[in-house]
């Protein structure tokens, strides 16, 4: 595998890094304290053609490859996890799922405006009593003529108050368990839809996260994504995309923790020398660098498989698990290096530590991914190829 960046990818990284340095980092501390999500950031990302990074040009995207999406997520999370999360949900969980499973009519109606950044997409799977245990969801969709009637609620939904379109999972036949779950495209403007933000989060305080509710929402049968009963397969394939972006974002958080720590190591002196000269500090710096390089390789390996249109559940799971754990440890070490200052909002590392915890939990907990990897090695778990999502991109098609 060749992990060398193309000229277009180097240009992409430079573009996003400059954007983050100018538009996000200077304001992030204030936004975090206020719990404020600046929607203008999404508009500016759309102006840069980054809301549909790896969506083919014929559907309004930039036509880049999946490792280009990883680069965007890395750099955004270097600014703050909230904005990487927004792109993960909009592009990874929603738009890429529409690309893979949507009909041509659904792609034209929903995917094209999302890829252009004219509309925002989100994803509704988790419920108050259904997280890792997807089959425990209680949301239902009952056929009524040419419509489905949706009732239920979802929680921990990113962009809950901001998204225009949601991919939602509900039971159409509870007796069939996993095989009775179906997926639907729900619009915010449909009567019976409501949302409510969750306050008091440990981290990602700038992110808009909350609950969405369905009170006898009438959804046209044309908004059924895939076939009845394919919802579980659709959800799992969506998580392959979402987890890929989460893993890439974790690389960005390691990078941010390392950059902040290096700066402080050269500024702070104890016992007559820079703290970077102390071996136990060097050990933490070395661990950050090792975590950064290993995580990036795992992410890009999954990206190569995605570019080839191959099933990548195992590789993406490993990348998500390890990168998020490395990011959590890197942020913790960054606080330790900063000492008492790391415990205050005067430096960004305390925010990095708070933000690093959520990705260890969402889109498959550390424990879920541990079990998955063990079952692959033991031979208990084998993947079947899902509907192919062959890449439709070439380096020459990249536009910034």
C-alpha positions as CSV (number, residue, x, y, z in Angstrom):
1,X,0.0,0.0,0.0
2,X,1.2,3.5,-0.9
3,X,0.4,6.1,1.8
4,X,2.2,8.9,0.0
5,X,0.0,12.0,-0.3
6,X,-0.8,13.3,-3.7
7,X,-0.2,16.9,-4.6
8,X,-4.0,17.4,-4.4
9,X,-4.1,15.8,-0.9
10,X,-1.2,18.0,0.3
11,X,-3.1,21.0,-1.0
12,X,-6.3,19.8,0.8
13,X,-4.5,19.5,4.1
14,X,-3.0,23.0,3.7
15,X,-6.4,24.4,2.9
16,X,-8.2,22.9,5.8
17,X,-5.3,23.6,8.3
18,X,-5.3,27.3,7.3
19,X,-9.1,27.4,7.7
20,X,-9.0,25.8,11.1
21,X,-6.2,28.1,12.3
22,X,-8.1,31.2,11.2
23,X,-11.8,30.3,11.6
24,X,-11.9,27.9,14.5
25,X,-9.0,27.9,16.9
26,X,-9.0,31.6,17.9
27,X,-12.7,31.4,19.0
28,X,-12.8,27.8,20.3
29,X,-12.3,28.5,24.0
30,X,-15.2,31.0,24.0
31,X,-17.5,28.7,22.0
32,X,-16.7,25.8,24.3
33,X,-17.5,27.8,27.4
34,X,-20.8,29.0,25.9
35,X,-21.7,25.7,24.4
36,X,-22.1,27.4,21.1
37,X,-22.0,25.8,17.6
38,X,-21.2,28.3,14.9
39,X,-23.3,27.3,11.9
40,X,-21.2,29.7,9.7
41,X,-18.4,27.1,9.9
42,X,-20.6,24.6,8.0
43,X,-21.3,27.3,5.4
44,X,-17.7,28.1,5.0
45,X,-16.8,24.4,4.6
46,X,-19.5,24.2,1.9
47,X,-17.8,27.2,0.2
48,X,-14.6,25.1,0.2
49,X,-16.4,22.1,-1.3
50,X,-15.8,20.1,1.8
51,X,-19.3,19.0,2.8
52,X,-19.2,16.2,0.3
53,X,-15.5,15.5,0.2
54,X,-15.7,11.9,-1.2
55,X,-19.1,12.1,-2.9
56,X,-18.9,11.9,-6.7
57,X,-19.1,15.1,-8.6
58,X,-22.2,14.0,-10.4
59,X,-24.0,14.1,-7.0
60,X,-22.6,17.5,-6.1
61,X,-19.5,16.4,-4.2
62,X,-15.8,17.1,-4.6
63,X,-15.0,13.6,-6.0
64,X,-12.0,13.0,-3.7
65,X,-11.0,9.7,-2.2
66,X,-11.7,8.4,1.3
67,X,-8.2,9.2,2.7
68,X,-8.9,12.8,1.6
69,X,-11.9,12.6,3.9
70,X,-9.6,11.4,6.6
71,X,-7.3,14.4,6.1
72,X,-10.3,16.8,6.5
73,X,-11.4,15.0,9.7
74,X,-7.9,15.1,11.1
75,X,-7.5,18.8,10.6
76,X,-11.0,19.7,11.8
77,X,-10.5,17.8,15.1
78,X,-7.2,19.6,15.5
79,X,-9.4,22.6,15.9
80,X,-12.2,21.0,17.9
81,X,-14.1,17.7,18.0
82,X,-17.4,19.4,17.5
83,X,-16.7,20.4,13.9
84,X,-15.2,17.0,13.0
85,X,-18.3,15.4,14.5
86,X,-20.5,17.5,12.3
87,X,-18.7,16.4,9.2
88,X,-18.6,12.8,10.4
89,X,-22.4,12.7,10.8
90,X,-23.3,14.7,7.7
91,X,-20.9,13.1,5.3
92,X,-19.8,9.7,6.9
93,X,-23.1,8.5,8.5
94,X,-25.7,10.2,6.2
95,X,-24.4,11.2,2.8
96,X,-22.2,8.1,2.3
97,X,-25.1,5.9,3.3
98,X,-27.3,7.6,0.7
99,X,-24.6,7.1,-1.9
100,X,-24.4,3.4,-1.1
101,X,-28.1,2.5,-0.5
102,X,-30.2,5.3,-1.9
103,X,-32.3,5.1,-5.1
104,X,-31.4,7.6,-7.9
105,X,-34.4,9.7,-7.0
106,X,-33.3,9.8,-3.3
107,X,-29.8,10.7,-4.3
108,X,-31.0,13.6,-6.4
109,X,-33.5,14.8,-3.8
110,X,-31.3,14.5,-0.7
111,X,-27.7,13.6,-1.5
112,X,-27.0,16.4,-4.0
113,X,-28.0,19.3,-1.8
114,X,-26.2,17.7,1.1
115,X,-23.0,17.2,-0.8
116,X,-23.2,20.9,-1.9
117,X,-23.7,21.9,1.7
118,X,-27.1,23.4,0.9
119,X,-28.8,21.0,3.3
120,X,-27.5,19.2,6.4
121,X,-27.9,15.5,7.1
122,X,-27.9,13.6,10.4
123,X,-28.3,10.0,11.6
124,X,-30.8,8.5,14.1
125,X,-30.0,5.0,15.5
126,X,-29.3,5.3,19.3
127,X,-32.2,5.3,21.7
128,X,-32.5,5.8,25.5
129,X,-32.6,2.0,25.8
130,X,-30.8,0.9,22.7
131,X,-27.1,1.7,22.1
132,X,-24.7,-1.1,21.5
133,X,-27.8,-3.4,21.6
134,X,-29.4,-2.2,18.3
135,X,-32.1,-4.8,18.4
136,X,-33.5,-3.2,21.6
137,X,-34.7,-0.1,19.7
138,X,-38.4,0.8,20.2
139,X,-39.1,3.2,17.4
140,X,-41.7,1.7,15.0
141,X,-42.8,2.3,11.4
142,X,-46.2,1.0,10.5
143,X,-47.3,0.8,6.9
144,X,-50.5,2.9,6.1
145,X,-51.3,2.9,2.4
146,X,-48.5,4.7,0.6
147,X,-46.9,6.0,3.9
148,X,-45.3,4.7,7.0
149,X,-46.3,6.1,10.4
150,X,-43.2,6.6,12.6
151,X,-43.4,6.8,16.4
152,X,-40.5,6.8,18.9
153,X,-37.4,8.8,19.8
154,X,-33.6,8.8,19.3
155,X,-31.0,10.2,21.7
156,X,-27.4,11.5,21.5
157,X,-28.1,12.7,17.9
158,X,-25.5,15.1,16.6
159,X,-26.9,18.1,14.7
160,X,-30.3,17.4,16.3
161,X,-31.5,21.0,16.0
162,X,-29.6,21.9,12.8
163,X,-30.0,19.0,10.4
164,X,-32.6,19.1,7.6
165,X,-32.6,15.4,6.8
166,X,-32.2,12.3,9.1
167,X,-31.6,8.7,8.3
168,X,-33.8,7.0,11.0
169,X,-34.1,3.3,11.9
170,X,-37.3,1.7,13.1
171,X,-39.0,-1.6,13.4
172,X,-41.3,-2.6,10.6
173,X,-41.6,-6.1,11.9
174,X,-40.6,-6.6,15.6
175,X,-41.0,-10.4,15.3
176,X,-38.1,-10.6,12.9
177,X,-35.7,-8.9,15.3
178,X,-32.6,-7.6,13.4
179,X,-34.2,-8.5,10.1
180,X,-37.3,-6.5,10.9
181,X,-35.5,-3.1,11.1
182,X,-35.9,-0.7,8.2
183,X,-34.3,2.7,7.4
184,X,-36.1,5.9,6.5
185,X,-35.2,9.4,5.3
186,X,-37.1,11.8,7.6
187,X,-37.3,15.5,7.0
188,X,-37.3,18.0,9.9
189,X,-40.4,19.8,8.3
190,X,-42.5,16.7,8.5
191,X,-45.4,17.2,11.0
192,X,-44.8,15.4,14.2
193,X,-41.0,15.9,14.3
194,X,-39.3,17.7,17.2
195,X,-35.9,18.0,18.7
196,X,-34.3,19.0,22.0
197,X,-30.6,19.6,22.8
198,X,-28.8,17.9,25.6
199,X,-26.9,20.2,28.0
200,X,-24.3,19.6,30.6
201,X,-22.0,17.4,28.6
202,X,-18.5,16.6,29.8
203,X,-16.9,17.4,26.5
204,X,-17.7,18.5,22.9
205,X,-19.7,21.3,24.5
206,X,-19.8,23.2,21.3
207,X,-21.5,20.3,19.5
208,X,-25.2,20.4,19.0
209,X,-26.3,17.0,20.4
210,X,-29.6,15.9,21.7
211,X,-32.9,14.0,21.1
212,X,-35.3,13.8,18.2
213,X,-38.9,12.7,18.6
214,X,-41.4,11.2,16.1
215,X,-45.1,11.6,17.0
216,X,-47.1,9.9,14.3
217,X,-44.9,11.2,11.5
218,X,-46.2,10.3,8.1
219,X,-43.2,9.3,5.9
220,X,-43.9,8.5,2.2
221,X,-42.9,5.0,1.1
222,X,-40.5,6.7,-1.4
223,X,-38.4,7.6,1.7
224,X,-37.8,4.0,2.6
225,X,-34.0,3.6,2.2
226,X,-33.2,0.2,0.7
227,X,-35.8,-2.5,1.2
228,X,-37.9,-3.4,4.3
229,X,-35.8,-5.4,6.7
230,X,-32.5,-4.0,5.4
231,X,-32.2,-1.4,8.1
232,X,-29.7,-3.4,10.2
233,X,-27.4,-4.0,7.3
234,X,-27.7,-0.3,6.3
235,X,-26.9,0.8,9.9
236,X,-23.8,-1.4,10.1
237,X,-22.4,-0.2,6.7
238,X,-23.1,3.4,7.8
239,X,-21.1,2.7,11.0
240,X,-18.1,1.5,8.9
241,X,-18.1,5.0,7.3
242,X,-18.8,6.9,10.6
243,X,-16.2,5.0,12.5
244,X,-13.6,5.7,9.8
245,X,-14.2,9.5,10.2
246,X,-14.1,9.2,14.1
247,X,-10.8,7.3,13.9
248,X,-9.4,10.0,11.5
249,X,-10.5,12.7,13.9
250,X,-8.8,10.9,16.8
251,X,-5.6,11.2,14.8
252,X,-6.2,15.0,14.7
253,X,-6.7,15.1,18.5
254,X,-3.4,13.3,19.1
255,X,-1.8,15.8,16.7
256,X,-3.3,18.7,18.7
257,X,-2.2,17.3,22.0
258,X,1.3,16.7,20.7
259,X,1.6,20.2,19.2
260,X,0.4,21.9,22.4
261,X,2.8,19.7,24.5
262,X,5.8,20.4,22.3
263,X,5.2,24.1,22.5
264,X,4.9,24.0,26.3
265,X,8.0,21.8,26.6
266,X,10.1,24.5,25.0
267,X,8.5,27.3,27.0
268,X,8.4,25.9,30.5
269,X,11.6,25.4,32.6
270,X,12.1,23.5,35.8
271,X,15.4,22.8,37.6
272,X,17.2,25.1,35.3
273,X,16.2,23.5,32.0
274,X,13.3,23.1,29.6
275,X,10.9,20.4,30.8
276,X,11.4,18.6,27.5
277,X,14.8,17.6,28.7
278,X,13.3,15.5,31.5
279,X,13.1,11.9,30.5
280,X,9.6,11.1,31.9
281,X,8.3,14.1,29.9
282,X,10.1,12.7,26.9
283,X,8.4,9.3,27.5
284,X,5.0,11.0,27.2
285,X,6.0,12.8,24.0
286,X,7.4,9.6,22.5
287,X,4.1,7.8,23.3
288,X,2.1,10.5,21.6
289,X,4.3,10.3,18.5
290,X,4.0,6.5,18.4
291,X,0.2,6.7,18.9
292,X,0.0,9.3,16.1
293,X,1.9,7.3,13.6
294,X,0.2,4.0,14.4
295,X,-3.3,5.4,14.4
296,X,-2.7,7.2,11.1
297,X,-1.5,4.0,9.4
298,X,-4.5,2.1,10.7
299,X,-6.9,4.8,9.4
300,X,-5.2,5.0,5.9
301,X,-5.2,1.2,5.6
302,X,-9.0,1.3,6.1
303,X,-9.2,4.2,3.6
304,X,-7.4,2.2,0.9
305,X,-9.9,-0.6,1.3
306,X,-12.7,1.8,1.0
307,X,-11.2,3.3,-2.1
308,X,-11.2,-0.2,-3.6
309,X,-14.8,-0.7,-2.7
310,X,-14.0,-3.6,-0.3
311,X,-15.6,-4.5,3.0
312,X,-13.6,-2.9,5.7
313,X,-15.5,-3.5,8.9
314,X,-12.7,-5.3,10.7
315,X,-10.0,-2.8,9.7
316,X,-12.2,0.2,10.5
317,X,-13.1,-1.2,13.9
318,X,-9.5,-1.7,14.8
319,X,-8.6,1.9,13.6
320,X,-11.5,3.4,15.6
321,X,-10.7,1.5,18.7
322,X,-7.0,2.1,18.8
323,X,-7.0,5.7,17.5
324,X,-9.6,6.8,20.1
325,X,-7.7,5.1,22.9
326,X,-4.4,6.7,21.8
327,X,-6.2,10.1,21.6
328,X,-7.6,9.7,25.1
329,X,-4.1,8.8,26.5
330,X,-2.4,11.6,24.5
331,X,-4.8,14.2,25.9
332,X,-4.3,12.9,29.4
333,X,-0.5,13.1,29.0
334,X,-0.8,16.6,27.6
335,X,-2.6,17.7,30.7
336,X,0.1,16.0,32.8
337,X,2.9,17.8,30.9
338,X,1.2,21.1,31.4
339,X,0.9,20.4,35.2
340,X,-1.5,22.7,37.0
341,X,-1.9,24.9,33.9
342,X,-3.3,21.8,32.1
343,X,-6.1,21.7,34.6
344,X,-7.3,25.2,33.6
345,X,-8.9,26.6,30.5
346,X,-5.9,28.9,30.0
347,X,-4.5,26.1,27.8
348,X,-6.5,24.0,25.3
349,X,-5.4,20.6,26.7
350,X,-8.1,20.3,29.3
351,X,-10.6,20.7,26.5
352,X,-8.8,18.0,24.5
353,X,-9.1,15.6,27.5
354,X,-12.8,16.3,27.9
355,X,-13.4,15.9,24.2
356,X,-11.4,12.7,23.9
357,X,-13.8,10.6,26.1
358,X,-16.9,10.6,23.9
359,X,-15.3,9.0,20.8
360,X,-14.2,6.1,23.1
361,X,-17.9,5.5,23.7
362,X,-19.9,6.4,20.6
363,X,-20.1,4.5,17.3
364,X,-19.1,1.3,19.2
365,X,-17.6,1.4,22.6
366,X,-14.1,0.3,23.3
367,X,-15.5,-2.9,24.7
368,X,-17.6,-3.6,21.6
369,X,-14.6,-3.2,19.3
370,X,-12.5,-5.4,21.6
371,X,-15.0,-8.2,21.3
372,X,-15.2,-7.7,17.5
373,X,-11.5,-8.0,17.1
374,X,-11.3,-11.0,19.3
375,X,-14.1,-12.7,17.4
376,X,-12.4,-12.0,14.1
377,X,-9.1,-13.6,15.3
378,X,-10.9,-16.6,16.8
379,X,-12.8,-17.2,13.6
380,X,-16.2,-16.6,15.2
381,X,-17.0,-13.5,13.1
382,X,-16.9,-13.4,9.3
383,X,-18.1,-10.6,7.1
384,X,-20.1,-10.9,3.9
385,X,-19.7,-8.3,1.2
386,X,-22.4,-5.7,1.4
387,X,-23.7,-3.7,-1.5
388,X,-20.6,-2.4,-3.2
389,X,-19.8,1.3,-3.0
390,X,-17.2,1.5,-5.7
391,X,-15.2,4.8,-5.7
392,X,-16.0,7.2,-8.4
393,X,-13.0,9.5,-8.2
394,X,-9.7,10.3,-9.8
395,X,-6.9,12.6,-8.7
396,X,-7.7,14.8,-11.7
397,X,-11.2,15.4,-10.6
398,X,-10.3,17.0,-7.3
399,X,-11.4,20.6,-6.9
400,X,-10.9,22.8,-3.9
